[in-house]
Amino acid sequence: MKKIRKSTGVALAFLIYVSVTAAYLLPRNTEVSLTEKIITVAVSYVIVLLLWLVLRKKEQMRERRKKDEQSIHPQIRN
């Protein structure tokens, strides 16, 4: 079984959280217009996407750095 990357797991957890929160709380809120509700959920999804992109880039940089260190010092194993 393939291991889920940390970036994907964290982003998926936040995506589920935002979706459940929106589905539960937004229909009950009568003080805010439908447009504001849609914009709020859309912005939340964009933030989760940006989080996933940043974490993914960070993982790639870490892997590249580790690969470079191993090519410079092949006798050292972590």
Rosetta blueprint (number, residue, H / E / L):
1 M L
2 K L
3 K L
4 I L
5 R L
6 K H
7 S H
8 T H
9 G H
10 V H
11 A H
12 L H
13 A H
14 F H
15 L H
16 I H
17 Y H
18 V H
19 S H
20 V H
21 T H
22 A H
23 A H
24 Y H
25 L H
26 L H
27 P H
28 R H
29 N L
30 T L
31 E L
32 V L
33 S L
34 L H
35 T H
36 E H
37 K H
38 I H
39 I H
40 T H
41 V H
42 A H
43 V H
44 S H
45 Y H
46 V H
47 I H
48 V H
49 L H
50 L H
51 L H
52 W H
53 L H
54 V H
55 L H
56 R H
57 K H
58 K H
59 E H
60 Q H
61 M H
62 R H
63 E H
64 R H
65 R H
66 K H
67 K H
68 D H
69 E H
70 Q H
71 S H
72 I H
73 H L
74 P L
75 Q L
76 I L
77 R L
78 N L
